[in-house]
Amino acid sequence: MTDGTPRNLLILDGQVIERGAVRYTPAGVPVIEFKLQHESEQIEAGSKRKVDCEMACVALGSLATLLSGMNAGSLCSATGFLAAKSLKNRSLVLHVTSIEFKEGINHGI
């Protein structure tokens, strides 16, 4: 917290392994859910650590519409914030606010 505002920012590189269909909120906002698989090697306590994980992601609005055409296997860098899936399900979901595909296409809000 440099200016007193709590930070919540995540940038995750990965491969799209699942993509749901676009659905709409009761207010008519488009929503798409997808899953990224991330693999990397990170340094932790001075040692290399292999990281392999999956992250549930969601995008809303015009970004959801743009992402409806992405394919499984697409490589991308997703930027957004973490939030609980729901009030009852506290597992984390990455709410994507911008995404850059390895092919050089950048879709952001």
URHU-V654023 format. One line per field, one symbol per residue. phi: phi as a letter, one per 20 degrees, with the letter a starting at -180 (. if undefined). A space follows every 10 residues. Layout:
# URHU-V654023
phi: ???
This chain:
# URHU-V654023
phi: .ednefebcc dceadfdbbe efccfgenef ccdbcdddca ccdclndfcf dbbccfcbcc mfffffffef dgnfebcdcr cebfgafede feceefdbbc egfneddbe
